[in-house]
């Protein structure tokens, strides 16, 4: 298994600093989550890992090897696969053809799909519970089915690191839970951006909270998702409990805080004259 580390990563786009000095450490086999409000920089951080965006400072390391300096794009794609947020929903191909495209990093430019490739594709479809859909048109699938197919496409890259950008968007609750349970069962290193804090608490070993492109808190879900932190970063009141089935942290949310209302920690600091 592979350790993924972002070491002081910064990204500047059109002179705007999108993320700054972001350090994220994903232990081998860990499921690590990025959480934060819209525009906090989660997707940009992930793009530096799957090389859609080059960091302007810092480095992305795979087992201490600098991805940009020491690995070619093909070598990176053999180790890192991504289920990105932006993808076309109108592929005019069958499910099997979509999944087989994930074998590209392992093949020469004009090399045809081999029997071994077809076995890998079949195994990936079996893993995501879609073996009966191989000959179906991708466009005929539901949102959850498409996500499973795209996950299978990522898996046939045979990655040691999987990057997920809001993988549960637009999915029903059952599909969200089954998809993340499947990802966790793979036993590979996972870095995922998640909007749903309860899903993050249920599946992640470690969380990094981003706000305005900066990591403001890190730790396990119990350490990170405190009422004060949720109020300060997300602007809502959070009430913590233990999930009766999983034993994991569970959050209930009440009213949205007024923009001028400070979290308790911030009020204390203000009283002390520090802000």
PyMOL commands that set and color helices and strands:
alter all, ss='L'
color gray80, all
select helices_A, chain A and resi 42-49+67-70+73-79+95-106+115-127+131-133+138-140+143-155+173-185+197-203+221-224+227-234+264-271
alter helices_A, ss='H'
color red, helices_A
select strands_A, chain A and resi 4-13+16-26+31-35+57-62+65-66+80-83+161-165+189-193+206-211+214-219+236-242+249-256
alter strands_A, ss='S'
color yellow, strands_A
deselect
rebuild
show_as cartoon
